[in-house]
Every structure is written in structure tokens, then in C-alpha cells.
């Protein structure tokens, strides 16, 4: 079995077997519950990103409309 890559060798989308096992264990090894939890987490993060984008855009508009820059 190949060894785990070092952090420098991993990209942001690499997921180790240990991380998968931990996600399953957190949901009592229920695969449907694990998938549900991951999808809920993804939806939450997408909502947060949308809010940050909206806030940043509003700040940009205020700055542009104030005549600065």
C-alpha cells in the first residue's frame, strides 16, 4: 500500500483514506448520513461564499459611488 503523500505533495482536493474513515465514523459509519452531512456542509459554504461576494460587491459599489479612487 502506498504511503500517504506529504502535505507539500497534496493538492487541496486530495482526501486521504483516514479522512474518509473519519467522516464515516462521525456519522456512525452510515454512508447516507455521511453524504447528507457533506452536502449540507457544502451548501453552507456556498451560501457563505455568496454572502461574502455580495458584501464585497456592495463595498466596491459604495467606494466607486463616493467619488474616491
N, C-alpha and C positions, 0 to 999 in steps of 0.2 A: 504494500500500500504506500503511495507517495506521501511524503511528509507535507505538512501544512506550509504554504508559502509564507515568507516573512512579510511583515506589514509593508515594506517597501515594494515587494513584488506583487501585492494585491491591488486590484483596482477597486473603485467604490462599489462595483456590482458583484464582486466575489463574495460568496457566502460559504462558510465552512460547514462541514458535516456537524461539528459541535454546535454551531449557531442554529442549525436546523433542529437538532435534537433538543436544544434549549427552548426553542419556540414551541415545539410539540409538548415538551414536559410542562411548560407553563399552562398549557391547555389540557392537562391530564391525558396526553397522547391521543386526543380526539382531533383527527385531521380536519373535519368540517369546522370545528371550533377554532382551530389554528388559522385556517383560511379566512374565516369570518373576522377574527381579530386583526389579521394582517390587512384585510380590505378596509375595515373601519379605521385603522391607523393611517392607511394611505389616503382615505377620503379626508380625514382630519388634516393631514399635512397639505393636501391640495387646497383645502379651504384656507389654511393659514397662509399659503403662498399667494393665493388670490387676494387676501386681505392686505398683505404686505405690498403687493403690486398696486392695489388701489390706493393705499396710503401714500406710497411713493409717488404715484402719478398725481394725486391731489396736491402734494407738496411741491412737485415740479410746476404744476399749473399756477399755484399761488406765487411761486418765485417769479415765473415768467410774467404774470399779470401785474406784479408790483413794480415793474419797470427796471428791476435790478438785472444785471448780467447781460 
